Amino acid sequence: MKVGVLLPTFRDSAHDALATAAEAASHSLDGVFAYDHLWPMGQPERPALAPFPVLAAVAARTPDVSVGPLVARVGLVSTDDLVRQLRTLGECAPGRVIAALGTGDRLSAGENVAYGIAYPSASERQDLLAAAVERLRDDFEVWVGAGAPSTNAIARSAGVALNMWNISPDEAVARAAGTPWNWAGAPQDDLEAQLDALARAGATWAVFTPSVSLARLGDWRARTSTPRH
């Protein structure tokens, strides 16, 4: 199982994100990821950096680490623009970009509304997701943010991984229903036991929120000695 970290991008500058990426690389973590939100969930008064410029800067500084949004939400920009952003990031990090995509949900809908961005229906967002997956899956490792069964079916049909957010390993296995899956969420106090449980359950990646100890992740990663790429 590979391990990664979400960068602290709810900031006024990229300083902390770049420092975290450098530390992650120093501990031989496999990847760093960035939120795709216009503000931290439920906190519109706080800043949020756009993911793709931060990830491009990280890619230029850390040549052995995978990078990707977690997850890029369809509908914030056109599908053409979303595909273009990921392909441009791929030019900065050949072979190292994970195209993690999602539909968004009611918790993120207010971001669209506040900025005058259309918020299509769930079925329309799923159609946008399916179109983006189809255009990207031959060139990138693609993840789909798990959600409604009809959203999960898009990943299953396309043969790409589901990304589970902050649920138990057993629940992840049940939701995946045989589809490859990875996990993202908050670290527990017994991080090593949490990692072991995710690995035993079959997660291909475990990506943690910025509060995680990168040193402990690196130590676990070294002990498991799975090839990085």
Secondary structure, DSSP 8 states (H G I E B T S, - for coil): -EEEEE---SSSSSHHHHHHHHHHHHTT-SEEEE---SSSTT-TTS----HHHHHHHHHHH-TTSEEEES-EETTSS-HHHHHHHHHHHHHHSTT-BEEEEE---HHHHHHHHHTT-----HHHHHHHHHHHHHHHTTTSEEEEE--SHHHHHHHHHHT-EEEEES--HHHHHHHHTTS-EEEEE---SSHHHHHHHHHHHT-SEEEE-TTS-HHHHHHHHHHH-----
